[in-house]
Amino acid sequence: MTKAYDRVLAARSADKISIQNLVAGITEDFIELHGDRAYGDDPAVYAGIGTMGGQPVTITSIQKGNDTDENIERHFGSAEPDGYRKALRLMKQAEKFNRPIINLINTPGAYPGVDAEYKGQGYMIAQSIIQGLKLSVPYISVIVGEGGSGGALALAVGDTVWAFENSVYSILSPEGYATILWKDSSKAADAAEQMQLTPKDLLSNEIIDKIVPEVKDSESMQNFKNALIDKINELKKLPKEELLEKRHARYRKFN
């Protein structure tokens, strides 16, 4: 049986498909859009418009780098406030033009720098959650690798939340949990067992709705794309009032 910390390491693996390759594989075309119209353009947030199955969709995502330089530029996949503003801007735009939203998430958490806090990190995460819950278009969130803390939750309040086989979703990292609980980050593997952060645990606890097989080749990419298209078409059949009622009910059950 795969131990929880093995799943953590697999979620962090450099062999995992990149967000950019995943977006390229599920869209017939994709145009990246930039900027939050207020402060800057966070490279950790990769977002834009593409077509999928012939219908336009908005995709926002949090991405890690493909090499050391990119990881430094993107804070190893930790978004800053301007990144969340960019994502929220495009999600609101999607609502205006009645486009479904797909959010792809691979982040250890929001960037914890002092400047990020001064620029409204907590506020932007909160706004992404509050306003995301009100968006009146189909909204799918997918944990591709790491789904860490509020940085992931900001883009994970969709009508349905999926997780790749090798992914984790938790309030903080196992290392952080071990440091807080036992003052010893080397006990991260023990922490991971307690945190119930694996897809199997998350599905059992109804935190996620579906486990997605890892995308490793063209066949698995097409299967993932088809699953997204099918879910979008299912959600599009719901009246907007019912769509929002079901989304709100999904999150109200957590306590």
ZADO-1210 file (C-alpha; in nm, 4 decimals, padded with zeros to 6 digits):
<atoms>
<atom x="00.0000" y="00.0000" z="00.0000" code="MET" pos="1"/>
<atom x="00.1300" y="00.3456" z="-00.0921" code="THR" pos="2"/>
<atom x="00.2016" y="00.5506" z="00.2175" code="LYS" pos="3"/>
<atom x="00.0646" y="00.9022" z="00.2432" code="ALA" pos="4"/>
<atom x="00.4075" y="01.0659" z="00.2269" code="TYR" pos="5"/>
<atom x="00.4900" y="00.8708" z="-00.0886" code="ASP" pos="6"/>
<atom x="00.1861" y="01.0411" z="-00.2413" code="ARG" pos="7"/>
<atom x="00.3214" y="01.3780" z="-00.1242" code="VAL" pos="8"/>
<atom x="00.6537" y="01.3099" z="-00.2965" code="LEU" pos="9"/>
<atom x="00.4749" y="01.1961" z="-00.6129" code="ALA" pos="10"/>
<atom x="00.2663" y="01.5155" z="-00.6110" code="ALA" pos="11"/>
<atom x="00.5873" y="01.7194" z="-00.5952" code="ARG" pos="12"/>
<atom x="00.7743" y="01.5127" z="-00.8545" code="SER" pos="13"/>
<atom x="00.9431" y="01.6909" z="-01.1432" code="ALA" pos="14"/>
<atom x="00.8075" y="01.4138" z="-01.3666" code="ASP" pos="15"/>
<atom x="00.4494" y="01.5321" z="-01.3215" code="LYS" pos="16"/>
<atom x="00.3001" y="01.6932" z="-01.6297" code="ILE" pos="17"/>
<atom x="00.3376" y="02.0710" z="-01.6304" code="SER" pos="18"/>
<atom x="00.0327" y="02.2943" z="-01.6177" code="ILE" pos="19"/>
<atom x="00.1244" y="02.4502" z="-01.9527" code="GLN" pos="20"/>
<atom x="00.1451" y="02.1098" z="-02.1232" code="ASN" pos="21"/>
<atom x="-00.1814" y="02.0071" z="-01.9626" code="LEU" pos="22"/>
<atom x="-00.3568" y="02.3206" z="-02.0886" code="VAL" pos="23"/>
<atom x="-00.2126" y="02.2691" z="-02.4372" code="ALA" pos="24"/>
<atom x="-00.3385" y="01.9115" z="-02.4362" code="GLY" pos="25"/>
<atom x="-00.6977" y="01.9775" z="-02.3323" code="ILE" pos="26"/>
<atom x="-00.7589" y="02.2819" z="-02.5531" code="THR" pos="27"/>
<atom x="-00.7694" y="02.3065" z="-02.9294" code="GLU" pos="28"/>
<atom x="-00.6066" y="02.6451" z="-02.8910" code="ASP" pos="29"/>
<atom x="-00.5167" y="02.8648" z="-02.5973" code="PHE" pos="30"/>
<atom x="-00.4426" y="03.2348" z="-02.5646" code="ILE" pos="31"/>
<atom x="-00.2672" y="03.3389" z="-02.2450" code="GLU" pos="32"/>
<atom x="-00.3936" y="03.6620" z="-02.0921" code="LEU" pos="33"/>
<atom x="-00.1869" y="03.8795" z="-01.8626" code="HIS" pos="34"/>
<atom x="-00.2176" y="04.1281" z="-01.5829" code="GLY" pos="35"/>
<atom x="-00.4461" y="04.2062" z="-01.2910" code="ASP" pos="36"/>
<atom x="-00.5265" y="04.5601" z="-01.4147" code="ARG" pos="37"/>
<atom x="-00.4144" y="04.6932" z="-01.0779" code="ALA" pos="38"/>
<atom x="-00.0556" y="04.6050" z="-00.9938" code="TYR" pos="39"/>
<atom x="00.1254" y="04.3437" z="-01.1997" code="GLY" pos="40"/>
<atom x="00.1324" y="04.0091" z="-01.3762" code="ASP" pos="41"/>
<atom x="00.2246" y="03.7156" z="-01.1533" code="ASP" pos="42"/>
<atom x="00.3958" y="03.4426" z="-01.3633" code="PRO" pos="43"/>
<atom x="00.2855" y="03.1790" z="-01.1121" code="ALA" pos="44"/>
<atom x="-00.0699" y="03.2180" z="-01.2437" code="VAL" pos="45"/>
<atom x="-00.1117" y="03.0892" z="-01.5984" code="TYR" pos="46"/>
<atom x="-00.4502" y="03.1908" z="-01.7322" code="ALA" pos="47"/>
<atom x="-00.6396" y="03.2630" z="-02.0498" code="GLY" pos="48"/>
<atom x="-00.9058" y="03.1512" z="-02.2963" code="ILE" pos="49"/>
<atom x="-00.9189" y="02.8444" z="-02.5173" code="GLY" pos="50"/>
<atom x="-01.1653" y="02.6171" z="-02.6884" code="THR" pos="51"/>
<atom x="-01.2355" y="02.2664" z="-02.5660" code="MET" pos="52"/>
<atom x="-01.4637" y="02.0394" z="-02.7624" code="GLY" pos="53"/>
<atom x="-01.5472" y="02.3400" z="-02.9782" code="GLY" pos="54"/>
<atom x="-01.6697" y="02.5552" z="-02.6886" code="GLN" pos="55"/>
<atom x="-01.4815" y="02.8475" z="-02.5335" code="PRO" pos="56"/>
<atom x="-01.3572" y="02.8056" z="-02.1766" code="VAL" pos="57"/>
<atom x="-01.1586" y="03.0160" z="-01.9334" code="THR" pos="58"/>
<atom x="-00.8686" y="02.8388" z="-01.7659" code="ILE" pos="59"/>
<atom x="-00.6828" y="02.9773" z="-01.4669" code="THR" pos="60"/>
<atom x="-00.4049" y="02.7835" z="-01.3026" code="SER" pos="61"/>
<atom x="-00.1200" y="02.8028" z="-01.0577" code="ILE" pos="62"/>
<atom x="00.2007" y="02.6610" z="-01.2009" code="GLN" pos="63"/>
<atom x="00.5468" y="02.5686" z="-01.0849" code="LYS" pos="64"/>
<atom x="00.8541" y="02.6192" z="-01.3006" code="GLY" pos="65"/>
<atom x="01.0179" y="02.3757" z="-01.5403" code="ASN" pos="66"/>
<atom x="01.3660" y="02.4636" z="-01.4170" code="ASP" pos="67"/>
<atom x="01.5337" y="02.6479" z="-01.1303" code="THR" pos="68"/>
<atom x="01.5089" y="02.9929" z="-01.2901" code="ASP" pos="69"/>
<atom x="01.1368" y="02.9518" z="-01.3612" code="GLU" pos="70"/>
<atom x="01.0743" y="02.8194" z="-01.0123" code="ASN" pos="71"/>
<atom x="01.2432" y="03.1225" z="-00.8606" code="ILE" pos="72"/>
<atom x="01.0411" y="03.3548" z="-01.0852" code="GLU" pos="73"/>
<atom x="00.7160" y="03.1787" z="-00.9904" code="ARG" pos="74"/>
<atom x="00.8064" y="03.1340" z="-00.6220" code="HIS" pos="75"/>
<atom x="00.7913" y="02.7575" z="-00.6788" code="PHE" pos="76"/>
<atom x="00.4228" y="02.7817" z="-00.7639" code="GLY" pos="77"/>
<atom x="00.3219" y="03.0190" z="-00.4844" code="SER" pos="78"/>
<atom x="00.1033" y="03.2982" z="-00.6193" code="ALA" pos="79"/>
<atom x="00.1144" y="03.6605" z="-00.5063" code="GLU" pos="80"/>
<atom x="-00.1895" y="03.8908" z="-00.4665" code="PRO" pos="81"/>
<atom x="-00.1646" y="04.0149" z="-00.8260" code="ASP" pos="82"/>
<atom x="-00.1870" y="03.6530" z="-00.9393" code="GLY" pos="83"/>
<atom x="-00.5137" y="03.5998" z="-00.7553" code="TYR" pos="84"/>
<atom x="-00.6418" y="03.9332" z="-00.8857" code="ARG" pos="85"/>
<atom x="-00.5573" y="03.8195" z="-01.2396" code="LYS" pos="86"/>
<atom x="-00.7355" y="03.4871" z="-01.1886" code="ALA" pos="87"/>
<atom x="-01.0425" y="03.6518" z="-01.0382" code="LEU" pos="88"/>
<atom x="-01.0521" y="03.9132" z="-01.3161" code="ARG" pos="89"/>
<atom x="-01.0620" y="03.6390" z="-01.5781" code="LEU" pos="90"/>
<atom x="-01.3187" y="03.4340" z="-01.3878" code="MET" pos="91"/>
<atom x="-01.5466" y="03.7383" z="-01.3677" code="LYS" pos="92"/>
<atom x="-01.4891" y="03.7946" z="-01.7379" code="GLN" pos="93"/>
<atom x="-01.5873" y="03.4316" z="-01.8011" code="ALA" pos="94"/>
<atom x="-01.9133" y="03.4895" z="-01.6164" code="GLU" pos="95"/>
<atom x="-01.9834" y="03.8007" z="-01.8253" code="LYS" pos="96"/>
<atom x="-01.9436" y="03.6050" z="-02.1503" code="PHE" pos="97"/>
<atom x="-02.1005" y="03.2840" z="-02.0171" code="ASN" pos="98"/>
<atom x="-01.7830" y="03.0753" z="-02.0455" code="ARG" pos="99"/>
<atom x="-01.7232" y="02.7713" z="-01.8214" code="PRO" pos="100"/>
<atom x="-01.4249" y="02.7953" z="-01.5860" code="ILE" pos="101"/>
<atom x="-01.1577" y="02.5315" z="-01.5291" code="ILE" pos="102"/>
<atom x="-00.9007" y="02.5894" z="-01.2565" code="ASN" pos="103"/>
<atom x="-00.5874" y="02.3723" z="-01.2481" code="LEU" pos="104"/>
<atom x="-00.3969" y="02.3835" z="-00.9214" code="ILE" pos="105"/>
<atom x="-00.0408" y="02.2904" z="-00.8303" code="ASN" pos="106"/>
<atom x="00.0809" y="02.5040" z="-00.5428" code="THR" pos="107"/>
<atom x="00.2353" y="02.4470" z="-00.1995" code="PRO" pos="108"/>
<atom x="00.0437" y="02.7561" z="-00.0873" code="GLY" pos="109"/>
<atom x="00.0198" y="03.1298" z="-00.1446" code="ALA" pos="110"/>
<atom x="00.3476" y="03.3221" z="-00.1387" code="TYR" pos="111"/>
<atom x="00.4189" y="03.4146" z="00.2258" code="PRO" pos="112"/>
<atom x="00.6466" y="03.7135" z="00.1647" code="GLY" pos="113"/>
<atom x="00.6059" y="04.0364" z="00.3618" code="VAL" pos="114"/>
<atom x="00.5399" y="04.2364" z="00.0441" code="ASP" pos="115"/>
<atom x="00.2634" y="03.9957" z="-00.0527" code="ALA" pos="116"/>
<atom x="00.0971" y="04.0491" z="00.2838" code="GLU" pos="117"/>
<atom x="00.1257" y="04.4277" z="00.2486" code="TYR" pos="118"/>
<atom x="-00.0334" y="04.4052" z="-00.0962" code="LYS" pos="119"/>
<atom x="-00.3358" y="04.2158" z="00.0322" code="GLY" pos="120"/>
<atom x="-00.2594" y="03.8445" z="00.0081" code="GLN" pos="121"/>
<atom x="-00.5214" y="03.7378" z="00.2627" code="GLY" pos="122"/>
<atom x="-00.7800" y="03.9743" z="00.1194" code="TYR" pos="123"/>
<atom x="-00.7344" y="03.8472" z="-00.2356" code="MET" pos="124"/>
<atom x="-00.7591" y="03.4837" z="-00.1286" code="ILE" pos="125"/>
<atom x="-01.0797" y="03.5666" z="00.0582" code="ALA" pos="126"/>
<atom x="-01.2215" y="03.7545" z="-00.2404" code="GLN" pos="127"/>
<atom x="-01.1366" y="03.4661" z="-00.4733" code="SER" pos="128"/>
<atom x="-01.3338" y="03.2330" z="-00.2474" code="ILE" pos="129"/>
<atom x="-01.6288" y="03.4660" z="-00.1822" code="ILE" pos="130"/>
<atom x="-01.6704" y="03.5780" z="-00.5418" code="GLN" pos="131"/>
<atom x="-01.5897" y="03.2341" z="-00.6806" code="GLY" pos="132"/>
<atom x="-01.8840" y="03.0891" z="-00.4928" code="LEU" pos="133"/>
<atom x="-02.1113" y="03.3420" z="-00.6674" code="LYS" pos="134"/>
<atom x="-02.0019" y="03.2842" z="-01.0273" code="LEU" pos="135"/>
<atom x="-02.3055" y="03.1793" z="-01.2290" code="SER" pos="136"/>
<atom x="-02.1223" y="02.9614" z="-01.4843" code="VAL" pos="137"/>
<atom x="-01.9971" y="02.5998" z="-01.4615" code="PRO" pos="138"/>
<atom x="-01.6804" y="02.5939" z="-01.2517" code="TYR" pos="139"/>
<atom x="-01.4489" y="02.2926" z="-01.2224" code="ILE" pos="140"/>
<atom x="-01.1426" y="02.2816" z="-00.9964" code="SER" pos="141"/>
<atom x="-00.8695" y="02.0193" z="-01.0369" code="VAL" pos="142"/>
<atom x="-00.5822" y="01.9545" z="-00.7942" code="ILE" pos="143"/>
<atom x="-00.3043" y="01.8503" z="-01.0326" code="VAL" pos="144"/>
<atom x="-00.0166" y="01.8173" z="-00.7838" code="GLY" pos="145"/>
<atom x="00.0052" y="02.0003" z="-00.4542" code="GLU" pos="146"/>
<atom x="-00.3015" y="02.1735" z="-00.3192" code="GLY" pos="147"/>
<atom x="-00.1694" y="02.3697" z="-00.0257" code="GLY" pos="148"/>
<atom x="-00.3716" y="02.5808" z="00.2160" code="SER" pos="149"/>
<atom x="-00.5687" y="02.8920" z="00.1187" code="GLY" pos="150"/>
<atom x="-00.3472" y="02.9379" z="-00.1846" code="GLY" pos="151"/>
<atom x="-00.5144" y="02.6339" z="-00.3396" code="ALA" pos="152"/>
<atom x="-00.8585" y="02.6899" z="-00.1889" code="LEU" pos="153"/>
<atom x="-00.8775" y="03.0298" z="-00.3600" code="ALA" pos="154"/>
<atom x="-00.9254" y="02.8502" z="-00.6924" code="LEU" pos="155"/>
<atom x="-01.0954" y="02.5373" z="-00.5569" code="ALA" pos="156"/>
<atom x="-01.4513" y="02.6428" z="-00.4768" code="VAL" pos="157"/>
<atom x="-01.6007" y="02.5051" z="-00.7963" code="GLY" pos="158"/>
<atom x="-01.9158" y="02.3049" z="-00.8560" code="ASP" pos="159"/>
<atom x="-01.6955" y="01.9966" z="-00.8452" code="THR" pos="160"/>
<atom x="-01.3391" y="01.9390" z="-00.7245" code="VAL" pos="161"/>
<atom x="-01.1228" y="01.6656" z="-00.8757" code="TRP" pos="162"/>
<atom x="-00.7736" y="01.5480" z="-00.7836" code="ALA" pos="163"/>
<atom x="-00.5089" y="01.3663" z="-00.9834" code="PHE" pos="164"/>
<atom x="-00.4012" y="01.0243" z="-00.8502" code="GLU" pos="165"/>
<atom x="-00.0667" y="01.1630" z="-00.7396" code="ASN" pos="166"/>
<atom x="-00.1821" y="01.4765" z="-00.5639" code="SER" pos="167"/>
<atom x="-00.2433" y="01.6057" z="-00.2130" code="VAL" pos="168"/>
<atom x="-00.4811" y="01.8665" z="-00.0745" code="TYR" pos="169"/>
<atom x="-00.4423" y="01.9958" z="00.2786" code="SER" pos="170"/>
<atom x="-00.4428" y="02.2927" z="00.5116" code="ILE" pos="171"/>
<atom x="-00.0610" y="02.2998" z="00.5127" code="LEU" pos="172"/>
<atom x="00.2367" y="02.0849" z="00.4218" code="SER" pos="173"/>
<atom x="00.3232" y="01.7741" z="00.6255" code="PRO" pos="174"/>
<atom x="00.6512" y="01.9443" z="00.7180" code="GLU" pos="175"/>
<atom x="00.4606" y="02.2451" z="00.8511" code="GLY" pos="176"/>
<atom x="00.2167" y="02.0236" z="01.0379" code="TYR" pos="177"/>
<atom x="00.5017" y="01.8267" z="01.2004" code="ALA" pos="178"/>
<atom x="00.6819" y="02.1464" z="01.2973" code="THR" pos="179"/>
<atom x="00.3716" y="02.2873" z="01.4654" code="ILE" pos="180"/>
<atom x="00.2632" y="01.9647" z="01.6345" code="LEU" pos="181"/>
<atom x="00.5951" y="01.8079" z="01.7304" code="TRP" pos="182"/>
<atom x="00.8485" y="02.0881" z="01.6696" code="LYS" pos="183"/>
<atom x="01.0230" y="01.8473" z="01.4324" code="ASP" pos="184"/>
<atom x="00.9834" y="01.8742" z="01.0537" code="SER" pos="185"/>
<atom x="01.1604" y="01.5389" z="01.0076" code="SER" pos="186"/>
<atom x="00.8361" y="01.3717" z="01.1212" code="LYS" pos="187"/>
<atom x="00.6622" y="01.4843" z="00.8024" code="ALA" pos="188"/>
<atom x="00.5862" y="01.1247" z="00.6999" code="ALA" pos="189"/>
<atom x="00.4052" y="01.0640" z="01.0301" code="ASP" pos="190"/>
<atom x="00.2169" y="01.3904" z="00.9837" code="ALA" pos="191"/>
<atom x="00.1071" y="01.2931" z="00.6330" code="ALA" pos="192"/>
<atom x="-00.0503" y="00.9744" z="00.7675" code="GLU" pos="193"/>
<atom x="-00.2583" y="01.1768" z="01.0147" code="GLN" pos="194"/>
<atom x="-00.3616" y="01.4570" z="00.7801" code="MET" pos="195"/>
<atom x="-00.5773" y="01.2473" z="00.5425" code="GLN" pos="196"/>
<atom x="-00.4464" y="01.4457" z="00.2461" code="LEU" pos="197"/>
<atom x="-00.4368" y="01.1732" z="-00.0205" code="THR" pos="198"/>
<atom x="-00.6995" y="01.1555" z="-00.2964" code="PRO" pos="199"/>
<atom x="-00.8419" y="00.8341" z="-00.1486" code="LYS" pos="200"/>
<atom x="-00.8892" y="01.0013" z="00.1914" code="ASP" pos="201"/>
<atom x="-01.0249" y="01.3180" z="00.0328" code="LEU" pos="202"/>
<atom x="-01.2791" y="01.1249" z="-00.1733" code="LEU" pos="203"/>
<atom x="-01.3865" y="00.9239" z="00.1319" code="SER" pos="204"/>
<atom x="-01.4388" y="01.2462" z="00.3276" code="ASN" pos="205"/>
<atom x="-01.6223" y="01.4067" z="00.0317" code="GLU" pos="206"/>
<atom x="-01.3676" y="01.6875" z="00.0064" code="ILE" pos="207"/>
<atom x="-01.3172" y="01.5963" z="-00.3599" code="ILE" pos="208"/>
<atom x="-01.5631" y="01.4388" z="-00.6024" code="ASP" pos="209"/>
<atom x="-01.3407" y="01.2420" z="-00.8387" code="LYS" pos="210"/>
<atom x="-00.9907" y="01.0935" z="-00.8639" code="ILE" pos="211"/>
<atom x="-00.8344" y="01.1543" z="-01.2061" code="VAL" pos="212"/>
<atom x="-00.5786" y="00.9098" z="-01.3496" code="PRO" pos="213"/>
<atom x="-00.2396" y="01.0707" z="-01.4051" code="GLU" pos="214"/>
<atom x="-00.2005" y="01.2263" z="-01.7496" code="VAL" pos="215"/>
<atom x="00.1075" y="01.0641" z="-01.8996" code="LYS" pos="216"/>
<atom x="00.0291" y="01.0164" z="-02.2689" code="ASP" pos="217"/>
<atom x="-00.2100" y="01.1212" z="-02.5440" code="SER" pos="218"/>
<atom x="-00.4735" y="00.8643" z="-02.4437" code="GLU" pos="219"/>
<atom x="-00.4893" y="00.9747" z="-02.0799" code="SER" pos="220"/>
<atom x="-00.4886" y="01.3381" z="-02.1932" code="MET" pos="221"/>
<atom x="-00.7872" y="01.2737" z="-02.4188" code="GLN" pos="222"/>
<atom x="-00.9672" y="01.0886" z="-02.1395" code="ASN" pos="223"/>
<atom x="-00.9153" y="01.3840" z="-01.9061" code="PHE" pos="224"/>
<atom x="-01.0370" y="01.6264" z="-02.1707" code="LYS" pos="225"/>
<atom x="-01.3467" y="01.4163" z="-02.2390" code="ASN" pos="226"/>
<atom x="-01.4265" y="01.3986" z="-01.8677" code="ALA" pos="227"/>
<atom x="-01.4064" y="01.7786" z="-01.8417" code="LEU" pos="228"/>
<atom x="-01.6279" y="01.8276" z="-02.1467" code="ILE" pos="229"/>
<atom x="-01.8859" y="01.5808" z="-02.0139" code="ASP" pos="230"/>
<atom x="-01.8945" y="01.7524" z="-01.6742" code="LYS" pos="231"/>
<atom x="-01.9261" y="02.0987" z="-01.8271" code="ILE" pos="232"/>
<atom x="-02.2144" y="01.9826" z="-02.0448" code="ASN" pos="233"/>
<atom x="-02.3818" y="01.8313" z="-01.7391" code="GLU" pos="234"/>
<atom x="-02.3447" y="02.1533" z="-01.5392" code="LEU" pos="235"/>
<atom x="-02.4641" y="02.3693" z="-01.8295" code="LYS" pos="236"/>
<atom x="-02.8008" y="02.1929" z="-01.8196" code="LYS" pos="237"/>
<atom x="-02.8714" y="02.3304" z="-01.4714" code="LEU" pos="238"/>
<atom x="-03.0555" y="02.6617" z="-01.4333" code="PRO" pos="239"/>
<atom x="-02.8200" y="02.9201" z="-01.2862" code="LYS" pos="240"/>
<atom x="-03.0161" y="02.9356" z="-00.9605" code="GLU" pos="241"/>
<atom x="-02.9859" y="02.5590" z="-00.9155" code="GLU" pos="242"/>
<atom x="-02.6176" y="02.5644" z="-01.0120" code="LEU" pos="243"/>
<atom x="-02.5447" y="02.8143" z="-00.7350" code="LEU" pos="244"/>
<atom x="-02.7669" y="02.6365" z="-00.4835" code="GLU" pos="245"/>
<atom x="-02.5813" y="02.3092" z="-00.5393" code="LYS" pos="246"/>
<atom x="-02.2418" y="02.4794" z="-00.5195" code="ARG" pos="247"/>
<atom x="-02.3291" y="02.6580" z="-00.1964" code="HIS" pos="248"/>
<atom x="-02.4704" y="02.3369" z="-00.0476" code="ALA" pos="249"/>
<atom x="-02.1464" y="02.1561" z="-00.1311" code="ARG" pos="250"/>
<atom x="-01.9421" y="02.3900" z="00.0868" code="TYR" pos="251"/>
<atom x="-02.1963" y="02.4474" z="00.3624" code="ARG" pos="252"/>
<atom x="-02.1710" y="02.0811" z="00.4614" code="LYS" pos="253"/>
<atom x="-01.8100" y="02.1273" z="00.5788" code="PHE" pos="254"/>
<atom x="-01.7630" y="02.2127" z="00.9439" code="ASN" pos="255"/>
</atoms>
